[in-house]
Amino acid sequence: MASVTIQGSSVGSSLSALLMSDDIEPGSEPGYSICRALYLYHPVGAKLAESPIKMAQFLPRDITVKTGPEETLRKAFLDQWAEDECTKRIRSVATQARVYGIASIALLTEHGKPSEPLDAKALADESIAFNVLDPLNTAGSLVLNQDPNSPDFQKHSDIAVNGTRYHRSRTVTLMHEQPIYIAYTSSSFGFVGRSVYQRCLYPLKSFVQTMRADDMVARKVGLIVASLKMAGSIVDAIMATAAAFKRRLLQVGQTDNVISVAEGETVTSLDLTNIDGPLAVARKHILENIAAAADMPAKLLNQETFAEGFGEGTEDAKAVSAYIDGVREWMAPVYSFMDMVTQRRAWNPRFYASLQEQFPEEYGQMSYDEAFYSWTNAFSAEWPSLLREPESEQVRVADVKLKAAVAAFQVLRPEVDPENAARLTEWLADQFNATRELFTTPLELDYEELRTYQPPQPQEAEEEPKPGNPFAATDSGVAGWLGRPSEEGLRPRLVALEDMVKRIGR
């Protein structure tokens, strides 16, 4: 069998050598090298590992800090988050955890050793770096204890990289799926989670076969089949030359050319009509098998469009949304770690000093630690739903919520003391500030002033005369209707009324 090699190049050799092997059967387990080759070279490999993470991070989290100047705190947090590229680092560690079964992220500081506990208060003045570590980097330290009587049974602790141990406060480890007792994962070098490729290795191999079939069809689709009359048993040079010339004409012929053939001769293209259907069905079934083995919706792989759009709440969209919510929950430990680091770096003492100058009454006598912990306690980061309603529907829902909030305020306000009245007003303002569909500018009130505010007592007003019948015969009725009983005020009004009656009579 002939073979073609490219000297000095290994393009595609890793994937071909691994996936074209006859040793890969249903149930075969991918090792570290196979997982790396699948992620780097397989057309579906990167999508299996990255697509759920990218979809989960497609919409940013809604950051709120209900204590203090929310917009200022929020902007400082988001600016620091972007500067440290936290979203990219989280995507990297989550992707590698899906590729190999486990991965870690470590925080390194310029002046602190990896083995020392992390000094969170010093992060604002430190140069930091986030390192994403795969199982080969941490091999030997994340094997996990298999003693059922041990407190750390199947639990990961500190990691070590090239003999350097990292303190637990500096690292976060993600596992794809839960470890199984004495079930060794070769791609992770330990009794840990499993690669997303573990159950779908065989259909991933089958997908490569469909690629080879596509390549064959692409090479054969332009083949011309010419049915020409053959010469007799004795063929001289002239007849051979004429036959070759005719084939040459067919080869170079193109649009606007005219070629004549003898009676009984035909020229057609290669009939590939019976290939399209089976090949498309086989590819679709293979992708569905891969998605089923990876426990993810098939629509994320086969790129089919949703029947009514993703925002319309179809059953397929709901299934994908529920799956992505699970991915977000799985990444929550890394986000919590990154939130802590970003808060320390964004809301640092220098930032607090500037706030004290802007808000001396509120923060002039408050210590930095007291203010910082009040902000962290009021910090909230929520993921928006992927099933987004149309803007008109969002406005309608917000309107109903605000009407309910105003009704509750009106019922409770007369029944509470000034302290609770201020809290009730603050709650109502929070409801308005949370409705960004209707109001873009936040409502800010002085709630301390509300607690001591006493509304002025209304003065008793003189009882005004009841309006009389404007068509009554007496002057008192007309005067009562016009509002002033004095003669100076009645005269011009009576003239106007008389003129109006005359016009009505006409």
N, C-alpha and C positions, 0 to 999 in steps of 0.2 A: 504494500500500500504506500503510495506516494505521500510525502509530507512536506510542508512548507514551513520554514522557520525564519525568524527575523533576528539577525545577530545583534546582540547587545540590547535587546528589548524584551520585556516580560509583559507587554500589553495583552491583557485578557488571558494570559496563561494560567494565572491562579484560579480564576473562575472555571475555565474549561477543564483543567486538571482535576478540580475537586468535584464538579457537578456532573461531568461526563463519565465518572467512574461507575462501574457496574456494582460496586460494593454498597452504594447508597440504596437502601431499601426502606419501605415504610417502617418507622420506628428507629431509624438511624439517628444517633445523637451528634450534633455539630460541636466540634471543638473550638478552641479560641481562634485558630487560623481560619477555619471555615466561616465562622461568624464575621470575622474581619473582612474576608473576601466577599461575602454576601453583601455586607454593608457598602463596600467600596465599589463593587462591579455589577452586582445583580440589579437589573432595572427596577425590580420591586423591593429589593432589600432596603434601600434608603427610605422608601415610602412606608414600609412596615414600621421602621424604627422612629422616623421623624414626624410623619403626618399627624398622629394624635397629639404630639407635643406642640407642633405649630398651630394646630387648630385650637388647642386649649389656650394658647397665648395670643390668639388672633385679636381678641378684644382685651384691652388693658383692664386691670382691676379698678374698681371705684374706691378711691382713697378718701376717707373722711376722718377728721379730727374735731370732735364736737366741743372740745375745750380749747379756748384761746382763739387767736386769729386764724381761722381754718384755712383760708386761701393762701396766706403766707406760709403756714406750716406745710400745707399740701404741695405748694410749688417747690419749696426747698427740698422736700423728700423726693419728689419726682426728678428734680434736676440731679440730685446726688445718685439716684438709682440709675439714671441714664449715663452719668459719668463713669460709674463703676461697671457698666455693661452687665448688670445683674441678670436681665432677662436672657441674654445670650449664654451666660454661664449656667443658668438653670436648664436651658434647653440642651446644652452639651452634656451635663451629667445625667439628665433624664434619658436622653437618646442612648448614651453608652450603657446605661443600666438596662435598657430594653435590648440592646445588641448582645451584651455578654451575660446578663442576669444580675449584675451588681456593679456599682460604680460609686465613687466618693468624690466630694469636693472639699478642699482644704483651704483655710485662710492663713496666709503667711504675712507677717509684718516685718518691717525693716529692722526693728530693734528687739523683737521678741523671738525666742527660740521656739521651734515647733513643739517641743516636749513640754513647754511651760503653759499654764492655763492662760486663756485669752483675757487680757485686760481691756474690757469693753470701753472704759472711760477714756483710754488713751488712743482709741481708734481715730478720733478727729485729727490728731496731729501725726499720725503714722502714714507711711506709704505702704499700701497693702496690695496683695495679689491673690486671686482665686485660681487655684490649680485643680483641674479635673483629672481624676486618677481612675484608670481602668483596672481590671483584675490583675493584669500582668504587673502593674506598678505596685499593687498591694498584696501580691501573692505571698501566702504564708501567714498573713495577719488576719485574714477574713475567712478562715476555714470553717469557723463556728464549732462550738463544743457540742458533742453528741452524747454527753452523759445526762440521762434524764433526771438524775438526782442533783444536778448542779444548778445554782441560781441563774447562771448565764447560758442555760441550755438553748441552743439555736438562736442566740442573741449576739449581735456584733458589738464590739467595744472599740478600743483604740486601734488605729491603723498604723502600719509601719511601711515606709518606702525606702528601699535600699539601706536598711538598717537604721533609719531615722524614725523614731516613734513620734506620732502626733498626739497631742492631748485631745481628749474627747470634745472639749469646748471649742476646738478649732475646726472640726470636721462634721460633715453630714453624709451618711451613707444611704443610698437608695437601692432596694432590691426589687427586681421585677418578679412578681409572684412570691409566695411564701416558701421557706425551705421545708423539705420533707426529710423525715428521719432516715439517716444513712443513705440518702440519695445524693450521690456525688455528681456535681455539675462540672464537666470538663472545661466548658467555656469560661467558668468563673474560678476554677481552681479551688473549690471548696464545697461544703454542704450548704449551699445557699440557694438563691432563686434561680430561675431558668431564663435562657435566652428566648426572645420572641420567635426565633427561627427553629426552636427545638422540635416542635410538632409539625412544622410545615416544610421540613427539609426536602422531603420527597416531591411534593408538588412544586417546590421552587426549582428542582431539577427538571420536572416536566415542562415548566414554563420556558426553560432554555430550549427545549426541543421545539416548541412552537416558534421560537425566534429563528431556529435553523430552518423550519418549514417556510417561514416568511421570506427568509433569504433565498431559498430555492425558488419560490414563486417569483420573487423579484428578478432573479436571473433568467428564468424561463419565460416570463410574460412577453418578452419581445421576440421570441423565437418564431421564425417564419417557416411554414411547412409548404414546400412546393412539390406538387405531383407532376413530374415531367415525363415525357415519353423517353424510354431508354433506347439507346442505339442498338443495332444488331450485334451479332456475335463478333463481328469484325469492326473495330472502331479505329479509324485512322486518326491522325493528329488533328486534322481539320475539324472533325466532328467533336473531338474532345475539347478543342479550343472554343467551339461554338457553345457547347454546354456550359463550360466555365464562364463564358461571357454572359450567358443568360442568367446564371446565378449571381454574377457580379451586379448585373442590372437590378435584380431583386434586392440585393443588399444595400445598394446606394440610393435606390428609389425613394422619393419622399413626396410631400404634398405638391400638387401642380405638375407632377410628372405623369407620363403615359407609358405604360408597358404593355406590350402585346405578347400573348402566349398562343401556342398552337391549339387547335381543336382537340379537346380531350384532356388538356392540361389545366390544373387548378392551382391557385396560390391562396393559402389561408394562414391564420395565426394559430398557435397552439391552443387547443381547447382546455381552458382551466376552470370552466364553469362548475365543475363538481368539487372544486377544492375550497371555494370561499365559505360555503355553509359549514361543513365539518370543522374547518380550521377555526372559524369564529366561535362555534359552540364549544370546541375543546378548550380554547383560551378562556372563555367565560367561566366554564366549570372549574378550570384550574385556579383561576383567581378566587372563585368562591370557596374552593377547598383551602386555599392559603388563608383567606380571611377567617374561615371557621376554625382552622388550626391555631391561628393567632388570637382568637377570641375578640374580633373587632368587626364592625359592620362592613359588609362587602362593598358598599357604595364608596367607601373611602379608598378602595383599591381599583375598582373597575371604572371609576370616573363617570358613572351614570348620573344624569341630572335628576333632581327630585321632581316628582310628578307635578307639584304645585308650588315649588319654590321652598327654600329652607325656612323662610320666615312665616310660612302659612300653617305650621303645626301639623304636617302630615305625619303618618305613623313612622315612616322612614326617618324623617327629621327628628322625631321624638326619640327614636332609638339611638341615633347618632348623638343627640344632645345628652342623653343619659350616660352614654359611654364616655363622652368628653368630661362630664362632671366627675366621673370616677377617676379619670386621669388627673384632673385638677386636685382632687382629694389626695391622690397618691403623691403628688409633688408638694403638698402642704408643708412637710418638715423643712424642705429647702427654702421655700418662700419665707417661713417664719425666721429661719436663720438669717436670710438676706435682709428681712425687715429690721431685725435687731441691729445689724451692722449699719444699715443705711440711716436709721434713726440717730445712732450715735454720731455718725459723720455729718449728717445734715443739720441736726438740732444741737450743734456744739456750743460751747460757752461764748464764742465770738458772735454766733447768730443770736444767742439770748441777750447779749449786751445791746445789740441793735434793736431788739424788741423792747427792751427796757426804756430806750430813748423814745421809741414810738408810742409806747403805752405806759407812761410812768405811774399812772394811778393804779393800774392792775398788776404790774410786775415790778414796781419800784422797790418794794420791801420783800419780795418773794425770792427765795434762793433758787439757784439754777437747778439743783437736784429736785426740789419740790415741783418746779414748773415742768421739768423733763418727764417725771413720772406721771404727772397729771396728763400730759400729752400722750404718753404711751398707753395709759389706761383708757384714754378716749379714742385711741387709734383703731380704725376698722378698715379692712380691705376685703371687698366682696367681688366675686366674679359676676359679670353680667351674663344673663341667659343667652344662649345661642338662638333660642326661638324668640326672635325680636318681633314685636308687633308693629304694624304700620304706625306712622307718626300720629295720624288722626285718632287711632285707637288708644295710643298712649296718652294723648291729651284728654280723651274722654274718661279714661280710668283715673287719671290724676285729678280731674274735676270732681269725680264722685268721691274720691278719698278726702279731698279738701273740704267738701261740703259736710262729710261725716265728722271731720275734725272740728270744724266751726260749730256744728250742732252740739257736739260734746262739750266744747268750751262754753257755749251759751247756757247749757244746762248746769254745769258744775260751778261756773264762776260766781253766781250769787250765793252759793252755799259754803264757800271756803273762806278761811282767814287770809290776811294779806300775804303771809309767807307762802302758803300753798297757791294763792292766786298768782304770785310771781312765777312759781314753778309751772303752773298751768299755762301761763302766757309763753314761757320759754319752750314748753312742749309744742304749743301751736306754731311758734316761729320755726322750730325744727321741722315741722311738717311742711311748712311753706318752703323752707330752704332745701328740703330733700326733693321737691318737685321741680326739677330742672327743666322739665318739658314746658312749664308755664312761666317760671321766673328764673332769669339768668343772674340777677343781683341778689345776694343774700340779705335777709332781714336781720338787722343787728339792733338789739335793744339793751338798755342799761337795767339789768335785772335786779341789781342791788338797790337802785333807786326805786324800782317798782315795789320792793318789799316795805319801804317806808313811806310810800306815796299815799296821801289822803286826798281823794277827790273833793273839790269844793261843793258845799251844800247849795242846792238850787234855792233861790229866793222865791217866796210866794208871790205869784203874779196876780194882778187884779183880774177878776172874772170878766172875760170879754163877752159882749152881747151876742146872743145866738143869731145867726143870720135869719132874717125874715123872708117872707115870700116876696120876690121882686115884682110880682104882678098884683100885690095887694092894693086896695084902694086907699089905705092910710099911708101917711108919710112915714110912720114908724117902721112899717114893714120895708119900705124902700130904703130908708136910712139904715136899718139893720143890715140889709143885703149889701149896701155899698160900703159899710164899715165905719163911717164917721157921721155922727149925728149933727155936726155943726152946719150952720147955713152956708158958710163960705165953701165948705167941702162938698155940700150937696148940690149947689146950684149948677156947676159945670157938668156934674155927672147926670143930673136930671135932664139937662139939655141933650146930652149924648143919648140917654135912654129914650127920650121922646123922639129923637131923630131915627133911632133904630126901630121903634115901634111903627113909625110912619112907613119906613122902607119895607118892613114885613107885611104891612097892610096892603101895599101896592102889589 
